Amino acid sequence: MLKIKNLKISIDNKEIIKDLNLEIKQGEIHALMGPNGSGKSTLSNVLAGKDGYNVTGEILYKGEDLLKMSIEERARKGLFMAFQYPIEIPGVNTINFLKSSLNVVRKSNKKEALDTFEFLDLVKEKAKVLNVNGSTLNRHLNVGFSGGEKKKNEILQMSVLEPMFAILDETDSGLDIDSLKIISNGINSLRSICRSFLIITHYQRLLEHIKPDFVHVLVDGSIIKTGCSELAEELEKVGYGNKE
Amino acid sequence: MEIKNNYKKVISLKENSVLNYNLKANSSACLFFCDYAGFITEINVNLDTNSSCELYGFFKNTNENTAVITKVIHKGNNSKCDQDFRFVNKNSISSFKGLISVPKHIKNCESHMTNKNLLLDNTSQAFAKPELDIKNSNVVCTHSSTTGTLDEDQIFYIQSRGLSYQESVNMLVEAFYQDIKSKIVSTQIDRQGCRLTGQ
């Protein structure tokens, strides 16, 4: 699904990611853990296609050169990033945005656009799993949403778009225990043998709900250790410092 | 023109114009200026006792220069006015000059003026001159003007959901005047021939 080879990312001559190699196969869940400033969000931004980074190395997504694709091309080909800080967009209605997004992705995959009724049925079903109420969907995109509502909205978008590869950038940060459970259920409901996840997190608590196949520890721009889900539990006890 | 009751209108002009509205006591007006660009529009409003007026304008300028000059004079006690003029400029220049005037003997007036400008490229400019001429302290008046460009983070977010750069820009431009558009809809004005709300 995703193959990263010798990836280096820098901003203004400051190297953030130093020679990163990672392979995520179809159906796998990988967790990327690490302290603040280790380069986790930089990596997810580059995977989603954000400008402003100097990138060398190779990223293959479903066998194609990801770095040559535009931001929207990546999304249309099934790559999704749940933002750490979802952007507020006043004047854009949440549900209309979701409909535009879904239909543009469907169109590029040669599927027919959903009409309003089909779309509303789909959203209602997905929103129920995440305990998102209808009034949230009629508000402007992320404007005045609480931290939990913003994160739920990201996962709702993910469950409506049904991506092939999802990056969850610190989706658990700022969530209370109940919201964490609801969001984890939402993510687990999307687990499938053809869908892969890269879960970026500081803490083990999300991984108590979503069991990853692999855990990688990113420190200072390099993966210093890879293991199975027990590694996350170990990190919780000893911290990142002792792993260096 | 003289307004005695409740007047609502979407105004679309084809030339430079001077428009005068005299609101008589207890009357109200709601005026939307849209669907045109490239002209100078001068709007003079005189407000009598207990009258209220709302002025909204939205101008999408592409390779054209648009100017709006408003002059709102509170001539009666308890008169109210809200004005909100927005310009989106692509290789264009917009100018907005607004004056709110409250004479010394007029009491309990409320008047607000908002101007927002969105510049879509480096060649565009927006000039704004909001002015208050208030001669007594028994009023509530505000004025504001902001000018900005599109937010790259917002564009990235929209693109990351599959929309192209141009589709993202169009969505943000629509969002920029969305609240004025929804006001036209909620005011239930006859919108025949109004492209702004026909979309």
Interface residues (C-beta under 8 A of the other chain):
Chain A: A48 G49 K50 D51 S70 I71 E72 R74 A75 R76 F80 M81 F83 P86 I87 I89 P90 G91 V92 F97 S100 S101 V104 V105 S108 Q157 L161
Chain B: D151 E152 D153 Q154 F156 Y157 I158 Q159 S160 R161 G162 L163 S164 Y165 E167 M171 L172 E174 A175 F176 Y177 Q178 D179
